[in-house]
Amino acid sequence: MVRPQIAPSILSADFARLADEIAVIGSTADWVHVDVMDGHFVPNLTLGLPVVQALVKSSPIPLDVHLMIEDPDRWATSYAEAGAGSVTFHVEAAAAPVRLARDLRSAGARAGMALRPATPVEPYVDLLPELDMLLVMTVEPGFGGQAFLDVVLPKIRRARQAIGDGAVWLQVDGGINAETIERCADAGADVFVAGNAVFGADDPAAAVERLREAATR
């Protein structure tokens, strides 16, 4: 397992001041988590490729792009080519996940694959060698500020068992705060997406450090 990594989600940031918001966490966070939603795969619409291209130029830390979109086979590689350090697609939406993961790697990004809360890990264990990161959603994707789903903890443990001590990172996203991050870390997660717990704090940079300390415990 890698040391705990914190990826604040700008879904909870001020969209009118994204560059400033990212600058505040740039000295403490490992990644900037960018949720791309198309209003079809999930019932919400956020930002797209032009904004990611702009953020790549201004962000002091790499972008971790989470695609909650239909047809990631068509669009995902463009985010890697734009300069995102990591691009994660949902297996429920991908027609050819192995080919897509290989294309993302070829374009220079880490390849991530996401599972919705009800999607089991077991059918995709053989895909792990093609991935750099597995994302287990701990809420239903689509909206920030949701409560953590305890029922996902056993799946995180099974995912860790499948990954072992290999090079694949295990990310969790949804309802992550100082209390739930400890439980996820205990279950085996090592990369943590946090939105409100960071950007809702008076001092977002200090909030990142507190989350990392909690995950380390």
Secondary structure, 3 states (H helix, E strand, C coil): CCCCEEEEEHHHCCHHHHHHHHHHHCCCCCCEEEEEEECCCCCCECCCHHHHHHHHHHCCCCEEEEEECCCHHHHHHHHHHCCCCEEEEECCCCCCHHHHHHHHHHCCCEEEEEECCCCCCHHHHHHHHHCCEEEEECCCCCCCCCCCCHHHHHHHHHHHHHHCCCCCEEEEECCCCCCHHHHHHHHCCCEEEECHHHHCCCCHHHHHHHHHHHHHC
